[in-house]
Amino acid sequence: MPVKSIPFLKLSPVRKEIRSAIDNVLNEGVFMNGKYLNKFCKDFSNYLGQDYLIPTANCTDALEIILRSIEIQEGDEVITSAFSWFSDASVIKLVGGKIVFCDIYLDHFGIQLSELEEKISPKTKALILPHLFGLVHPEIEKIVSICKKNEIYLIEDCAQAHGASLNGKLAGTFGDIAAFSFYPTKNLGALGDAGAILTSNEDLAEKCKLWANHGQSGRNSHIQMGRNSRMDEIQAAVLSAQLPFLDADNIKRRKIAELYFTHLQGLALPLNCSGHFYHQFVIRTNRRDALQDYLMQKKIETDIHYPTALSEMSVFKVNMQYPSAIEASKSVLSLPIHPSHSEEDIQFVIQNINSFFKS
């Protein structure tokens, strides 16, 4: 009998609805700025209850366009997490702003409120807040109040938080503006790169539209500088076809998470709450590398999100250390949690993790 193998992701087979959506685009022969893009913009903005969606080529573009639209200039400070994906910090540097990091809580990887309040200065213009691993920051309401009090923009990075919520309110609807990624591995994924900006602020939406489309107010009417960041018709059609399955897929992720919560032993587990939809199921252990090697020997794939804290990357030249972010980078391990994984798959993962800690 062959040894069971558990991939980290199970992105195939592709749903028949996705294949049909692609065929429709190919048959109609309109590949940019057509009806499928319009449909997805309407569908996803309605899902979130936001007034405006600006499609982009990816989430990094979305974040950069937002910063340019709020006119971040040299010397302006933008706060973000010391432990997140590279884009949250890199876009600040790309537009000429000053990166100000905050340390994190180890139990849910969100920024520490005390750190946030300490880091706000007269030069602070915005906060990029990642809802990491599919969890809305548990203290988001307090963060909203802090940002309003200090008149700074709250930018939600929802690249990993499609459908996640807190007290019935969806990620991407708390702040002034939000960025989403639709990379194929996301809870709502395309078949290539795609992203979006969502907001109910008309002025911000118009500025983002200009920056995303060569500064054009109309065809060949360039009224400012801009860039080319677009979502194509195939990705838009795929996303509209995927969207009706998002909530059901998120529930499947929660069911997998519950298996981990019920049966795993000897680990620091992620926060367990109803609105957490586990883009990643991230455990912590001081035996991380040994556990990952052991699981690989058992043909179980895992991943590390993220092996280096942003504050430790030489490209950002930070003099200060952020101990919880560093500790997280040395201890986190992401386990398989794709909706296509079976209960048998997950039980096999659990069995081998528990065996490792018993040995």
Secondary structure, DSSP 8 states (H G I E B T S, - for coil): -----B-S----S--HHHHHHHHHHHHHT--BSSHHHHHHHHHHHHHHT-SEEEEESSHHHHHHHHHHHTT--TT-EEEEESSS-THHHHHHHHTT-EEEEE-B-TTT--B-HHHHHHH--TTEEEEEEE-GGG---TTHHHHHHHHHHTT-EEEEE-TT-TT-EETTEETTSSSSEEEEE--TTSSS--SS--EEEEES-HHHHHHHHHHHBTTEEETTEE-S---B---BHHHHHHHHHHGGGHHHHHHHHHHHHHHHHHH--SSB-----TT---SSEEEE-TTHHHHHHHHHHTTB--B-S-SS-GGG-GGG---S--HHHHHHHHHEEEE---TT--HHHHHHHHHHHHHHHH-
